[in-house]
């Protein structure tokens, strides 16, 4: 049995193509909504790769299509700007009036996640009181898992807005640095002068 806490993005990045195809096929076979969403994303990726903005002479290779963790859409980094992403940072709450005549014997029993994906207009967002199918109220740059890893590795990338990264993670880093400095001072060494992130 493998470690349950494996970084799935690393697995996807390093897995053989056939392995990834098999996983994707199994996911699509398991869920109709996953199958539909996969088709939509595939079409979006094809469109982005064929149209992409910018001077084609500047493109030396096909642009990598990334997935935004905030708005759940695909994008190309060169098209990422301060108004590229619109999403709702809040939670969704069911509008009971919308589902008033809902018969579980006809529609089946769905959990809120499934129901939200299927009927976003039947939910209100806690961040702005808009319906789930209305454009997002928080506008900024797209954020991908690649951007997060690049920032964590110290390679820059992605996070220009303060709200696009986990503040708790930064507080933990600051606490660890302070603890290291205290230990060094106790040992009689000079405090570390390494740059902070």
VEXDREN-2710 file (C-alpha; in Angstrom, 1 decimal):
% VEXDREN-2710
k/r/px/py/pz
1/UNK/0.0/0.0/0.0
2/UNK/1.3/3.5/-0.8
3/UNK/1.5/6.5/1.4
4/UNK/-2.0/8.1/1.6
5/UNK/-0.5/11.6/1.8
6/UNK/1.3/11.5/-1.5
7/UNK/1.2/14.9/-3.4
8/UNK/-1.3/14.0/-6.1
9/UNK/0.1/16.9/-8.3
10/UNK/3.5/15.3/-8.2
11/UNK/2.0/11.9/-9.0
12/UNK/0.2/13.4/-12.0
13/UNK/3.4/15.2/-13.1
14/UNK/5.6/12.2/-13.0
15/UNK/3.2/9.3/-13.9
16/UNK/3.4/7.6/-17.3
17/UNK/0.9/9.0/-19.8
18/UNK/-1.0/5.6/-19.9
19/UNK/-1.4/5.7/-16.1
20/UNK/-2.9/9.2/-16.2
21/UNK/-5.2/8.2/-19.0
22/UNK/-6.4/5.2/-17.1
23/UNK/-7.1/7.3/-14.0
24/UNK/-9.0/9.9/-16.0
25/UNK/-11.1/7.2/-17.7
26/UNK/-12.0/5.6/-14.4
27/UNK/-13.0/9.0/-12.9
28/UNK/-15.2/9.7/-15.9
29/UNK/-16.8/6.3/-15.7
30/UNK/-17.5/6.8/-12.1
31/UNK/-19.3/10.2/-12.4
32/UNK/-21.3/11.7/-15.2
33/UNK/-20.6/15.3/-13.9
34/UNK/-16.9/14.5/-13.9
35/UNK/-17.2/13.3/-17.5
36/UNK/-19.0/16.5/-18.6
37/UNK/-16.5/18.7/-16.7
38/UNK/-13.6/16.8/-18.2
39/UNK/-15.0/17.4/-21.7
40/UNK/-15.5/21.1/-21.0
41/UNK/-12.0/21.5/-19.7
42/UNK/-10.5/19.6/-22.6
43/UNK/-12.3/21.9/-25.1
44/UNK/-11.1/24.9/-23.1
45/UNK/-7.5/23.7/-23.2
46/UNK/-7.7/23.1/-27.0
47/UNK/-9.1/26.6/-27.5
48/UNK/-6.4/28.2/-25.3
49/UNK/-3.6/26.3/-27.0
50/UNK/-4.9/27.2/-30.5
51/UNK/-5.9/30.8/-29.9
52/UNK/-3.6/32.1/-27.1
53/UNK/-2.9/35.8/-27.0
54/UNK/0.4/37.4/-27.8
55/UNK/2.9/37.4/-30.6
56/UNK/3.3/33.9/-32.0
57/UNK/6.9/34.7/-32.8
58/UNK/7.6/35.1/-29.1
59/UNK/6.2/31.6/-28.4
60/UNK/9.0/29.1/-28.6
61/UNK/6.9/26.2/-27.3
62/UNK/3.3/25.4/-26.7
63/UNK/2.1/27.4/-23.6
64/UNK/1.3/25.3/-20.6
65/UNK/-2.4/25.4/-19.7
66/UNK/-2.9/25.8/-15.9
67/UNK/-5.9/25.2/-13.7
68/UNK/-7.0/28.0/-11.4
69/UNK/-7.6/26.9/-7.8
70/UNK/-10.0/29.8/-7.2
71/UNK/-12.4/30.0/-10.1
72/UNK/-11.9/26.4/-11.4
73/UNK/-11.1/27.4/-14.9
74/UNK/-8.1/26.9/-17.2
75/UNK/-5.7/29.7/-18.2
76/UNK/-2.4/30.4/-19.8
77/UNK/0.1/32.3/-17.6
78/UNK/0.7/35.0/-20.3
79/UNK/-3.0/35.8/-20.2
80/UNK/-3.1/36.0/-16.4
81/UNK/-3.6/39.6/-15.2
82/UNK/-5.2/41.5/-12.3
83/UNK/-8.8/41.1/-13.6
84/UNK/-8.5/37.6/-15.1
85/UNK/-10.1/35.6/-12.3
86/UNK/-13.5/36.2/-10.7
87/UNK/-14.7/33.8/-8.0
88/UNK/-16.7/33.7/-4.8
89/UNK/-14.5/33.2/-1.7
90/UNK/-17.5/32.5/0.5
91/UNK/-19.5/29.3/1.1
92/UNK/-22.7/28.4/-0.7
93/UNK/-26.0/28.2/1.2
94/UNK/-29.0/26.5/-0.2
95/UNK/-31.9/28.8/-1.1
96/UNK/-34.8/26.7/0.3
97/UNK/-37.4/28.5/-1.9
98/UNK/-35.5/27.5/-5.0
99/UNK/-35.7/23.8/-4.1
100/UNK/-39.2/24.1/-2.5
101/UNK/-40.9/21.7/-5.0
102/UNK/-37.9/19.3/-5.2
103/UNK/-38.9/15.7/-5.1
104/UNK/-36.0/13.4/-4.0
105/UNK/-37.8/10.4/-5.6
106/UNK/-37.4/12.1/-9.0
107/UNK/-34.1/14.0/-8.7
108/UNK/-32.4/11.5/-6.4
109/UNK/-30.5/12.3/-3.3
110/UNK/-27.6/14.7/-3.9
111/UNK/-25.2/16.1/-1.4
112/UNK/-24.8/19.9/-1.4
113/UNK/-21.6/19.8/-3.5
114/UNK/-23.3/17.8/-6.3
115/UNK/-26.4/19.9/-6.1
116/UNK/-24.4/23.2/-6.3
117/UNK/-22.5/21.9/-9.4
118/UNK/-25.8/21.0/-11.0
119/UNK/-27.9/24.0/-9.9
120/UNK/-25.7/26.9/-8.8
121/UNK/-28.6/29.3/-9.3
122/UNK/-30.3/27.6/-6.3
123/UNK/-27.6/28.7/-3.9
124/UNK/-26.6/32.0/-2.3
125/UNK/-23.0/32.9/-1.7
126/UNK/-22.1/34.0/1.8
127/UNK/-19.5/36.5/0.6
128/UNK/-21.8/38.7/-1.4
129/UNK/-25.4/37.2/-1.4
130/UNK/-25.3/36.7/-5.1
131/UNK/-26.5/33.4/-6.7
132/UNK/-23.9/30.7/-7.3
133/UNK/-24.2/31.1/-11.1
134/UNK/-23.5/34.9/-11.0
135/UNK/-19.9/36.1/-11.8
136/UNK/-17.5/36.0/-8.8
137/UNK/-17.3/39.0/-6.5
138/UNK/-13.5/38.7/-5.8
139/UNK/-11.5/39.7/-8.9
140/UNK/-7.7/39.2/-9.3
141/UNK/-5.1/37.0/-10.8
142/UNK/-5.6/33.3/-11.3
143/UNK/-3.7/31.0/-8.9
144/UNK/-2.5/27.5/-9.9
145/UNK/-1.0/24.7/-7.8
146/UNK/2.2/25.4/-9.9
147/UNK/2.2/29.0/-8.6
148/UNK/1.9/27.8/-5.0
149/UNK/4.7/25.2/-5.4
150/UNK/7.0/27.8/-7.0
151/UNK/6.4/30.2/-4.2
152/UNK/7.0/27.6/-1.5
153/UNK/10.3/26.5/-3.3
154/UNK/11.4/30.2/-3.4
155/UNK/11.3/30.3/-7.1
156/UNK/8.8/33.2/-7.3
157/UNK/5.8/32.9/-9.4
158/UNK/2.1/33.6/-9.1
159/UNK/1.2/35.3/-5.9
160/UNK/1.1/39.0/-6.3
161/UNK/-2.0/39.5/-4.1
162/UNK/-1.7/39.1/-0.3
163/UNK/-4.9/37.1/-0.3
164/UNK/-3.6/34.5/-2.7
165/UNK/-1.5/32.6/-0.2
166/UNK/-2.1/31.0/3.1
167/UNK/-1.3/33.5/5.9
168/UNK/-1.1/30.8/8.5
169/UNK/1.7/29.2/6.5
170/UNK/3.7/32.5/6.7
171/UNK/3.0/32.8/10.4
172/UNK/4.4/29.3/10.9
173/UNK/7.5/30.2/8.9
174/UNK/8.1/33.4/11.0
175/UNK/7.6/31.4/14.2
176/UNK/10.2/28.8/13.0
177/UNK/12.7/31.5/12.1
178/UNK/12.3/33.2/15.5
179/UNK/12.8/29.9/17.2
180/UNK/15.9/29.2/15.2
181/UNK/17.3/32.6/16.1
182/UNK/16.7/32.1/19.8
183/UNK/18.5/28.7/19.6
184/UNK/21.5/30.3/17.8
185/UNK/21.7/33.1/20.4
186/UNK/21.6/30.5/23.2
187/UNK/24.5/28.7/21.6
188/UNK/26.4/32.0/21.3
189/UNK/26.2/32.2/17.5
190/UNK/25.1/35.3/15.5
191/UNK/21.4/35.3/14.4
192/UNK/20.8/34.0/11.0
193/UNK/20.9/36.6/8.2
194/UNK/19.1/34.5/5.6
195/UNK/16.4/36.4/3.8
196/UNK/12.8/35.9/4.9
197/UNK/10.0/35.2/2.5
END
